[in-house]
Amino acid sequence: MNLRLIAAAAVLISAAVHLQMWFDGVRDQSVGPAFMVNAVGGLVIAVLLVVWRSWPPLLLAVGFGASTLGAFIIASTAGLYGVHTHWEGFRVWVAAITEVVAFVTGLLAAWREGYLSRDRLQHGFAGGRSDLH
């Protein structure tokens, strides 16, 4: 459960950074709606990681970390919807680090909880722990 809590904290911190950036003016840019979706989605994913002991929240944490960091990498290299950003500033690094943490701890938790075992991958996810706690 500790890895889930770390993943939840990482997703929540990244979501909070994106919400803060949205309030600081990103909302007026073409990527503004994506920042709000990130903030709300991150909150939902963080809650699911804590209350739902199944594989979907872990998949969401991995996807959240990969897609959010991937979007920033695209925005900082080629540009994204007319926005070209840079790897500078405290919030940028906090978001990037927490997104890597969300990705890694999501994968580690899935492996530790048996969702990435060879048998589970070959026979599907049916019968897994999916109780709400």
C-alpha positions as a printed NumPy array, in Angstrom:
array([[  0.   ,   0.   ,   0.   ],
       [  2.951,   2.365,   0.54 ],
       [  3.698,   2.509,  -3.186],
       [  0.069,   3.421,  -3.876],
       [  0.302,   6.256,  -1.367],
       [  3.504,   7.535,  -2.958],
       [  1.911,   7.348,  -6.421],
       [ -1.2  ,   9.132,  -5.114],
       [  0.913,  11.896,  -3.552],
       [  2.921,  12.302,  -6.761],
       [ -0.19 ,  12.531,  -8.943],
       [ -1.804,  14.967,  -6.517],
       [  1.259,  17.232,  -6.383],
       [  1.502,  17.304, -10.18 ],
       [ -2.219,  18.092, -10.385],
       [ -1.814,  20.896,  -7.836],
       [  1.074,  22.404,  -9.812],
       [ -1.027,  22.346, -12.979],
       [ -3.97 ,  23.948, -11.177],
       [ -1.719,  26.68 ,  -9.799],
       [ -0.291,  27.304, -13.272],
       [ -3.825,  27.428, -14.678],
       [ -4.728,  30.161, -12.161],
       [ -1.466,  31.989, -12.959],
       [ -2.477,  32.518, -16.58 ],
       [ -2.135,  29.266, -18.478],
       [ -5.937,  29.209, -18.69 ],
       [ -5.684,  31.944, -21.326],
       [ -3.419,  29.846, -23.568],
       [ -4.441,  27.144, -26.02 ],
       [ -3.366,  24.457, -23.53 ],
       [ -5.401,  25.966, -20.684],
       [ -8.229,  23.389, -20.769],
       [ -5.678,  20.559, -20.652],
       [ -4.232,  21.996, -17.441],
       [ -7.666,  21.989, -15.809],
       [ -8.33 ,  18.426, -17.013],
       [ -4.944,  17.466, -15.553],
       [ -5.819,  19.031, -12.19 ],
       [ -9.23 ,  17.377, -11.903],
       [ -8.059,  14.055, -13.318],
       [ -5.079,  13.988, -10.972],
       [ -7.34 ,  14.484,  -7.96 ],
       [ -9.626,  11.662,  -9.084],
       [ -6.703,   9.312,  -9.763],
       [ -5.133,  10.067,  -6.368],
       [ -8.388,   9.213,  -4.582],
       [ -8.836,   6.028,  -6.62 ],
       [ -5.301,   4.895,  -5.805],
       [ -6.118,   5.029,  -2.111],
       [ -9.65 ,   3.607,  -2.06 ],
       [ -9.73 ,   1.069,  -4.91 ],
       [ -7.308,  -1.835,  -4.54 ],
       [ -7.319,  -2.98 ,  -8.149],
       [ -5.224,  -2.468, -11.268],
       [ -7.145,   0.361, -13.035],
       [ -5.961,   3.148, -10.672],
       [ -2.373,   1.947, -11.103],
       [ -2.77 ,   2.034, -14.871],
       [ -4.202,   5.545, -14.567],
       [ -1.215,   6.673, -12.465],
       [  1.227,   5.269, -15.008],
       [ -0.685,   6.865, -17.876],
       [ -1.003,  10.17 , -16.039],
       [  2.726,  10.357, -15.388],
       [  3.699,   9.321, -18.92 ],
       [  1.202,  11.494, -20.773],
       [  1.7  ,  14.616, -18.675],
       [  5.484,  14.416, -18.829],
       [  5.295,  13.51 , -22.516],
       [  3.16 ,  16.567, -23.252],
       [  5.674,  18.785, -21.476],
       [  8.572,  17.259, -23.412],
       [  6.722,  17.938, -26.672],
       [  5.905,  21.505, -25.549],
       [  9.536,  22.139, -24.642],
       [ 10.971,  20.757, -27.89 ],
       [  8.639,  21.083, -30.868],
       [  5.922,  23.126, -29.187],
       [  2.363,  22.091, -28.365],
       [ -0.626,  23.973, -29.823],
       [  1.457,  27.09 , -30.226],
       [  2.982,  26.909, -26.739],
       [  6.738,  26.503, -26.46 ],
       [  7.964,  26.188, -22.898],
       [ 11.323,  25.619, -21.213],
       [ 12.865,  23.404, -18.539],
       [ 13.195,  26.173, -15.992],
       [ 11.464,  27.154, -12.795],
       [ 10.619,  25.366,  -9.583],
       [  7.103,  24.312, -10.628],
       [  8.336,  22.774, -13.885],
       [ 10.819,  20.573, -12.058],
       [  8.36 ,  19.627,  -9.295],
       [  5.809,  18.573, -11.896],
       [  8.362,  16.64 , -13.962],
       [  9.772,  14.808, -10.943],
       [  6.346,  13.906,  -9.556],
       [  5.246,  12.639, -12.963],
       [  8.272,  10.329, -13.134],
       [  7.503,   9.181,  -9.568],
       [  3.846,   8.509, -10.5  ],
       [  4.936,   6.452, -13.512],
       [  7.569,   4.416, -11.664],
       [  5.611,   3.802,  -8.451],
       [  2.496,   2.914, -10.442],
       [  4.456,   0.245, -12.297],
       [  6.193,  -0.973,  -9.139],
       [  2.914,  -1.21 ,  -7.237],
       [  1.318,  -3.126, -10.127],
       [  4.25 ,  -5.535, -10.136],
       [  4.334,  -5.908,  -6.338],
       [  0.578,  -6.512,  -6.176],
       [  0.869,  -9.202,  -8.841],
       [ -0.879,  -7.421, -11.701],
       [  2.232,  -7.619, -13.886],
       [  3.095, -11.236, -13.198],
       [  3.633, -13.474, -16.216],
       [  0.647, -15.634, -15.268],
       [ -1.648, -12.618, -14.844],
       [ -0.559, -11.109, -18.151],
       [ -1.068, -14.406, -19.992],
       [ -4.473, -15.189, -18.454],
       [ -5.936, -11.706, -18.093],
       [ -6.95 ,  -9.574, -15.149],
       [-10.201, -11.363, -14.279],
       [-10.471, -12.431, -10.703],
       [ -8.173,  -9.71 ,  -9.405],
       [ -8.726,  -7.737,  -6.238],
       [-11.258,  -5.095,  -7.155],
       [-12.885,  -4.291,  -3.828],
       [-13.439,  -0.737,  -2.743],
       [-11.892,  -0.084,   0.679]])
